């Protein structure tokens, strides 16, 4: 048989061991005073050796003063008695102190035993409570498990019932559908026969209307062809007028450039690629001539691309990348003149001219130490926004 398996048995063993230890301690402490006989039961008085006393005392002194010896002996006896009394009192006080200490130690051990017993009782109560809770939890788990099983069984029965009902409903719907299809087929045959009869009547009527419609269509096509020819003629005239206006504007710009050149002393216009010192775009002052040229070209491209109205491309019905070629002159004063543009549509050309006019004033180009006009060509590629 196994012992000390439960917590209750272990606590009982602890209490028993503690009580045995307390009893042993009490026997050890209290039993000390009975192991030796106290000195109060007998007093050993040593008066010394009479022969030694007789040797130290001269013979003539013993003979002359017998009374003095008796007095000395009496005083010695009194002192010894006093010492014995004091010694007995000291022993009694020590015994009393030992008894008090033993009593205190006993009380302390009893208190510790009581505290240990209370602690063990509390632990046993807590263990019992935990066991009760565990039992309740186990019962609740069993109840939940049983309830879950019952719910699962009820759900299974319900699903079987629903499946059966669904099967019956499907069979009923199939039968109804079959009957409806047969009815619909019969109705369709009747409608087709009726429709065939009506269609034959309509075909005869439509045949007559078709001849009439063919004549009307021929008249409409002739009218549309005439309108198209008139529109094309009008568009061609508008394009011719636009090109004439553009040629006049270009001639006017060329004349203005020529007049400006004559006013400045008849200087020729120098290509941007061949200029000794190119015009300087604001912000491109540093570096050599090649660096300034590259900076100016990049800045002008960025400016025109940023300010160009790209929505216009979509409005005109154009798609993809559009190429526009711009040509202008930077005169001796650094102003933009003689702007020309070539593109897929006149409105794109006008927009390119508008943006080019917005370019800032530049420092004019220098050729042989004097300002000259510089021609600038800019191929511009823009995408619809």
DAGIFEN-V846962 format. One record per residue. N is the residue number from 1. RES is the residue in one letter. SS is DSSP state (a for helix, b for strand, c for the rest). PHI is phi in whole degrees, 0 to 359 (* if undefined). PSI is psi as a letter, one per 20 degrees, with the letter a starting at -180 (none if undefined). Layout:
n: <N,N>
res: <RES,RES>
ss: <SS,SS>
phi: <PHI,PHI>
psi: <PSI,PSI>
This chain:
n: <1,2,3,4,5,6,7,8,9,10,11,12,13,14,15,16,17,18,19,20,21,22,23,24,25,26,27,28,29,30,31,32,33,34,35,36,37,38,39,40,41,42,43,44,45,46,47,48,49,50,51,52,53,54,55,56,57,58,59,60,61,62,63,64,65,66,67,68,69,70,71,72,73,74,75,76,77,78,79,80,81,82,83,84,85,86,87,88,89,90,91,92,93,94,95,96,97,98,99,100,101,102,103,104,105,106,107,108,109,110,111,112,113,114,115,116,117,118,119,120,121,122,123,124,125,126,127,128,129,130,131,132,133,134,135,136,137,138,139,140,141,142,143,144,145,146,147,148,149,150,151,152,153,154,155,156,157,158,159,160,161,162,163,164,165,166,167,168,169,170,171,172,173,174,175,176,177,178,179,180,181,182,183,184,185,186,187,188,189,190,191,192,193,194,195,196,197,198,199,200,201,202,203,204,205,206,207,208,209,210,211,212,213,214,215,216,217,218,219,220,221,222,223,224,225,226,227,228,229,230,231,232,233,234,235,236,237,238,239,240,241,242,243,244,245,246,247,248,249,250,251,252,253,254,255,256,257,258,259,260,261,262,263,264,265,266,267,268,269,270,271,272,273,274,275,276,277,278,279,280,281,282,283,284,285,286,287,288,289,290,291,292,293,294,295,296,297,298,299,300,301,302,303,304,305,306,307,308,309,310,311,312,313,314,315,316,317,318,319,320,321,322,323,324,325,326,327,328,329,330,331,332,333,334,335,336,337,338,339,340,341,342,343,344,345,346,347,348,349,350,351,352,353,354,355,356,357,358,359,360,361,362,363,364,365,366,367,368,369,370,371,372,373,374,375,376,377,378,379,380,381,382,383,384,385>
res: <X,X,X,X,X,X,X,X,X,X,X,X,X,X,X,X,X,X,X,X,X,X,X,X,X,X,X,X,X,X,X,X,X,X,X,X,X,X,X,X,X,X,X,X,X,X,X,X,X,X,X,X,X,X,X,X,X,X,X,X,X,X,X,X,X,X,X,X,X,X,X,X,X,X,X,X,X,X,X,X,X,X,X,X,X,X,X,X,X,X,X,X,X,X,X,X,X,X,X,X,X,X,X,X,X,X,X,X,X,X,X,X,X,X,X,X,X,X,X,X,X,X,X,X,X,X,X,X,X,X,X,X,X,X,X,X,X,X,X,X,X,X,X,X,X,X,X,X,X,X,X,X,X,X,X,X,X,X,X,X,X,X,X,X,X,X,X,X,X,X,X,X,X,X,X,X,X,X,X,X,X,X,X,X,X,X,X,X,X,X,X,X,X,X,X,X,X,X,X,X,X,X,X,X,X,X,X,X,X,X,X,X,X,X,X,X,X,X,X,X,X,X,X,X,X,X,X,X,X,X,X,X,X,X,X,X,X,X,X,X,X,X,X,X,X,X,X,X,X,X,X,X,X,X,X,X,X,X,X,X,X,X,X,X,X,X,X,X,X,X,X,X,X,X,X,X,X,X,X,X,X,X,X,X,X,X,X,X,X,X,X,X,X,X,X,X,X,X,X,X,X,X,X,X,X,X,X,X,X,X,X,X,X,X,X,X,X,X,X,X,X,X,X,X,X,X,X,X,X,X,X,X,X,X,X,X,X,X,X,X,X,X,X,X,X,X,X,X,X,X,X,X,X,X,X,X,X,X,X,X,X,X,X,X,X,X,X,X,X,X,X,X,X,X,X,X,X,X,X,X,X,X,X,X,X>
ss: <c,c,c,c,c,c,a,a,a,a,a,a,a,a,a,a,a,a,a,a,a,a,a,a,a,a,a,a,a,a,a,a,a,a,c,c,c,c,a,a,a,c,c,c,c,c,c,c,c,a,a,a,a,a,a,a,c,c,a,a,a,a,a,a,c,a,a,a,a,a,a,a,a,a,a,a,a,a,a,a,a,a,a,a,a,a,a,a,a,a,a,a,a,a,a,a,a,a,a,a,a,a,a,a,a,a,a,a,a,a,a,a,a,a,a,a,a,a,a,a,a,a,a,a,a,a,a,a,a,a,a,a,a,a,a,a,a,a,a,a,a,a,a,a,a,a,a,a,a,a,a,a,a,a,a,a,a,a,a,a,a,a,a,a,a,a,a,a,a,a,a,a,a,a,a,a,a,a,a,a,a,a,a,a,a,a,a,a,a,a,a,a,a,a,a,a,a,a,a,a,a,a,a,a,a,a,a,a,a,a,a,a,a,a,a,a,a,a,a,a,a,a,a,a,a,a,a,a,a,a,a,a,a,a,a,a,a,a,a,a,a,a,a,a,a,a,a,a,a,a,a,a,a,a,a,a,a,a,a,a,a,a,a,c,c,c,c,c,c,b,b,c,c,c,c,c,b,c,c,b,c,c,c,c,c,c,c,c,a,a,a,a,a,a,a,a,a,a,a,a,a,a,a,a,a,a,a,c,c,c,a,a,a,a,a,c,c,c,c,c,b,b,b,b,b,b,b,b,b,b,c,c,c,c,c,b,b,b,b,b,b,b,c,c,c,a,a,a,a,a,a,a,a,a,a,a,a,c,c,c,c,c,b,c,b,b,b,c,c,b,b,b,c,b,b,b,b,b,b,b,b,b,b,c,c>
phi: <*,268,244,56,272,267,293,296,295,295,294,298,296,296,297,299,299,295,295,298,298,297,297,297,297,296,296,292,283,284,283,295,288,257,278,237,285,293,286,288,280,191,238,264,246,253,270,86,270,293,295,295,295,291,291,282,264,299,293,286,290,290,280,276,231,291,288,295,297,296,295,299,295,295,295,296,297,297,297,293,297,298,296,297,297,297,294,295,295,298,298,296,296,297,297,297,296,295,296,296,295,298,296,295,298,297,298,297,296,296,296,298,296,295,298,297,295,296,298,295,296,297,297,296,296,297,296,294,296,299,296,295,297,298,295,297,299,295,296,297,297,299,296,297,298,297,297,297,297,296,297,298,295,296,295,300,298,295,297,298,294,296,297,296,298,297,298,297,295,297,297,294,296,297,295,297,297,297,294,294,296,295,295,295,297,295,297,297,297,293,294,297,296,295,294,297,296,293,297,298,292,292,299,294,292,291,299,291,290,295,296,294,291,297,295,294,294,297,296,293,296,295,295,293,298,296,296,295,297,298,294,295,296,295,294,296,297,297,295,296,297,297,294,295,296,295,297,295,294,296,296,296,294,295,295,296,295,293,297,296,293,294,296,275,114,77,292,275,279,255,293,299,288,257,294,292,235,293,302,249,284,306,101,246,287,275,93,276,297,296,295,294,299,297,298,296,300,295,296,295,302,297,296,292,297,288,265,288,280,285,296,302,297,293,298,277,81,266,227,78,279,247,260,232,254,245,226,211,237,258,285,294,266,89,268,271,222,58,282,227,216,226,210,287,209,297,292,291,295,296,294,296,296,300,291,295,295,279,300,287,293,241,281,296,285,240,229,56,83,225,291,223,280,234,274,227,252,226,280,247,244,229,250,295,270>
psi: <p,q,r,k,h,r,h,g,h,g,h,g,h,g,g,g,g,g,g,g,g,g,g,g,g,g,h,g,g,h,i,h,i,j,h,q,p,q,i,i,i,q,p,o,p,o,j,r,p,h,h,h,h,h,h,i,p,q,h,h,h,h,h,h,m,h,h,h,g,h,g,g,g,g,h,g,g,g,g,h,g,g,h,g,g,h,h,h,g,g,g,g,g,g,g,g,g,h,g,g,g,g,g,g,g,g,g,g,h,g,g,h,h,g,g,h,g,g,g,h,g,g,g,h,g,g,h,g,g,g,h,g,g,g,g,g,g,g,g,g,g,g,g,g,g,g,g,g,g,g,g,g,g,h,g,g,g,g,g,h,g,h,g,g,g,g,g,g,g,g,g,g,h,g,g,g,g,g,g,h,g,g,g,h,g,g,h,g,h,g,h,g,g,g,h,g,g,h,h,h,h,h,g,g,h,h,g,h,h,g,g,h,h,g,g,h,g,g,g,h,h,g,g,h,g,g,h,g,g,g,g,h,g,g,h,g,g,g,h,g,g,g,h,g,h,g,h,g,g,g,h,g,h,h,g,g,h,g,g,h,h,h,h,j,j,k,q,q,p,p,q,h,h,i,q,g,o,q,q,o,q,p,i,k,h,q,r,a,g,g,g,h,g,g,g,g,g,g,g,g,g,g,g,g,h,h,i,p,n,i,h,h,g,h,h,i,j,q,q,a,p,p,p,p,p,p,p,r,p,o,a,i,i,j,q,p,r,l,p,q,q,p,a,i,q,h,h,h,g,h,h,g,g,g,h,h,h,i,q,r,q,r,p,q,q,p,o,k,j,q,q,r,q,p,q,p,p,o,p,p,p,q,q,q,none>
